[in-house]
Amino acid sequence: MSEKPYRKNVGMVVFNSLGDVIVGERVHFPDSWQFPQGGIDEDEDYIDAAKRELYEELGIKDAVYIGEYPDWIPYDFPSSLHLNKNLQKYRGQLQRWILYYWDGAVSDCNLEHHEIEFLSIRHMKLNDTVKSVVDFKKPVYEKFVPLFSQLIENYIAERQN
């Protein structure tokens, strides 16, 4: 029997001029906060998928691409997770993480543009996100957060010069 495949997925980290990032409280995981993410359609470029998902989940159209984590990061779905029918055929997700700058207010976001995925959203310090995400995603966040932290710091410093 062959193992289930991973679902290709993209995650988006959006930060503002203070270096704070937007996180959402997932509908199915109250009290845990995570970045927007979503599936990559067949024949869709992952950058195009990131732009689409950012708009679908947060209503953001004008975020500025800053950088990305250079590798795909896999994670497995825990057996205790109740997956929708679409996700049951997958072992987990293979994610590409993209960093964007957007200096809008959280109140400018539209959570109801597509399917509602977040109960609420807020700003948070990037390093605090590793502690706030569901346990099975912590290793993923631990991979990209150090790089994104440096990219955010560099971007803000360059803008101040």
Secondary structure, DSSP 8 states (H G I E B T S, - for coil): -----EEEEEEEEEE-TTSEEEEEEETTSTT-EE--EEE--TT--HHHHHHHHHHHHH-----EEEEE-SS-EEEE--TT----TTTTT-SEEEEEEEEEE----GGG--TTSSS--EEEEEEEEGGGHHHHS-GGGHHHHHHHHHHHHHHHHHHHHHHH-
